[in-house]
Amino acid sequence: MSSQISIRLAAPKDLPSINAIYNEYPAQSTTTYDLEPWSARQREAWFVDREAIHPVTVACREDQVVGWGSLGTFRSRPAYRRTVENSVYVHPSFVRQGVGSALMADQIARARQLGLRTIIAAIDSEQAGSLALHTKHGFVEAGRFPNIGRKFDRWLTSIFMQLMLD
């Protein structure tokens, strides 16, 4: 590791880095169930006008964005407003260097400060690292959905994990 990890709210200038990190995954991994990379326009639309309870953060080392995370809408119905779904993505060159854990700890602290009730994570069953990261931070398995996604010519199982914040 070359230096400490700093976490901050993402700014529009970070979108190319956020998108580059994300786009490492659709073609080669079940980390996301997207099949194609996102365009710059898609990423901008995703970022614009987010509510304060749905922050996007970046992890930086020496001013380089090496990972990012977001808390987003879990479901659109109003009763779900205090429940969010998290995402954490780390550039492949920085995996297993504490970046994901730093992002996760920051997300949990922000969620508590925002008065949120619970964080949900939807993780492919093959993603042992992501499952371990969430478990390390107190998430527990809340549901398993066999064969609900199809990628790489096979059916995938999604595990929902949950962290109650109070």
ABEGO torsion letter per residue (X at the ends): XABBBBBBBBBAAAAAAAAAAAAAAAAABAABABABBBBAAAAAAAABGBBAABBBBBBBBGGBBABBBBBBBABABAAAAABBBBBBBBBAAABGAGAAAAAAAAAAAAAAAAGBABBBBBBBAABAAAAAAAAAAGBBBABBBBGABBBGGBBBBBBBBBBBAX
